[in-house]
Amino acid sequence: MAPSDLTGVLVNALLIAIVAGVVAGLFVVLGQLLFVFFRNRNREGRSLDSVLLEVAVPRNNEIKIDAAEQMFASLYSVKKGGFRTRFDIQDVVSFELVAKPEEIRFYVWCPRRLQDLVEKQIHGAYPDAQVTPTQEYNLFSEEGKVAYASFQL
C-alpha cells in the first residue's frame, strides 16, 4: 500500500470518528433534555395542587422534642425509593416558622393528597395542636422595607 493511500484511509477514519462522536454527543444531549422535560412535566400542576396548614400549639405545651423527631421520621415515609424515582419528582413537605412582633406561627405546606397524613402525624405528636387549612401568608407590609446581604466564600 502506498503512503498516500494510507494517509487517505487514516483521514477517512478520523473523519468518521469525529462525526460519530458528534452524533453520539447530540444523542446524549437530546436524551438529557428529554429526561429533564419528562421528569418536570407535571411540576407546576403538582405545586398548585397543594395546601397550606396553620398549626396552633398551646402556649403551655410541655411535649418533649422526641415527639417532633418521631413525627419527622414518620413523614420520611413519603420519600419514594427505587429506580423509577429518577424519572419523577419527589413529594415535598415544608415546615415554616413565621415570626411577627407579637406572635410566632407555624405552617406546613404539603401536596393536597398528603394533607390527611400530615395532619395525623402532627396530631400524633401534638394531640392538643389545632391544624387548619389557611390562605398563603404575606410577610411584607405595604410600607415595609427589605434589606438583604450576600456572603460568598
N, C-alpha and C positions, 0 to 999 in steps of 0.2 A: 504494500500500500504506500502510495506517495505521501510525503509530508503535507501537501496541500489538501489531500483527501482527508487525512487525519484531523487537520485543523477545522475543516468544514464539519466533520462529524462532531467534534468537541463543541463547536459553536452552536450547532443544532441541538445537541444535548443540553447545553447551558440554557439556551432559549426555552426549551421545553420545560426544564426545571424551574425557571423563573416564572413562566406562565402558569405552571401547575401550582407553584407557591402562592401566586397572586389569587388564583381561583380558590384555592383552599382557604386563604385568608378571608376572601369575600364570603365564603360559606360560613366560616366561624363568626364573622361579624353579623351576618344575616341571622344565623342561629341565635346569637346572643340578643339581638333586637327582638326577634320573635319570642324568645323566652321571657324577656322583661315585659313585653306587651301582654302576653297571655297571663303572666303572673299578676300584673296590676290592673287587669281589665275591669274588675269589679270593685276596685279600691274606693272610688268616690261613693258608689251606692252603699257599700258596707259602712262607710264612715257616716253617711247621712241617716242610716237606719240604726241609730244609737240613742241612748237615753242618759241623762244626767240625773244622778240621785243625790239628794242632800241627806247627810247623816247627822242627826242631832243626838248627841250623847249627853246625858245629865251631868251637871257640874260635880256632883258627888260620886262620880264613877270611880270605883276602887278596884276595878279589874286589872290584873297584872298584865304585863307586856306579853306573857306567854299566850294569852288569848289571841292577840293580834298576830303573833308568829304562827299559830295554828291556822288562823284564817288565811293568811298569805300562802301558807303551804298547801292548803286545800284549793285555793284559787289557781295554784300552779297546774292543777289537773286540766286546765283549759288548754294548755300548750299541747299542740299536736306533735307527734313524732313520726319517724319513718321517712322513706324516700320521697313519697308523694308531697310532703310538706315543702319541698324545694320549689314546687310549681304553684303554690298558693300562699297568700299572706296569712300570718297568724292573727288570731283574735287578740285584742289588746284591752286590758282593764287598767284605768288610770285613777289613782288616788290623789286628790288635790286638797291642799290646805289653803284657805283664803283668810288672811289676817287683815282686819279692818280696825280702826281705832278703838271701838268698843267691844269687838267680838272676834272670835275665830270660828270659821265654818269649815266643815269637812264635806267634800264632794267626791263622788265616784262616777266616772264615765265608763260605760261599757256598751257593747252591742245589745240591742233590744232583746235578742234571743237568749242572752245570758243574764238578763235582769233578775229572773227568779233565783238563779243560782247565787248571784252576788248578794241579793237581799237575804237569802237563807244563811249564807256564810257570815254576814255581818251580824244577823240576829243570833246565830250560834255563838259567836264570840262575845257579843254585847247584847244581852237579852233586853235591856232597857232602852236601847237605841231606837230612834224613830227614823225610818228610811222612807223618803217621799220623792217621787219624780218632781223635777223642777225645771224652770227655764234656765238657759245659759246665763251666767252672771257676767257683769262688766266691772272690772276693777277700776276703770278710769272714769273720772268725773269730767264734766264739760269744761270746768275752769282749772282742772289739774294740769300738771306738767310732768313730763317723763324725762329722766336723765339715765344715762347708761354709760358703762365703761367696758372696755375690752382689754383682756390680758392675754398675750400670746407668748408662749415660750419659744 
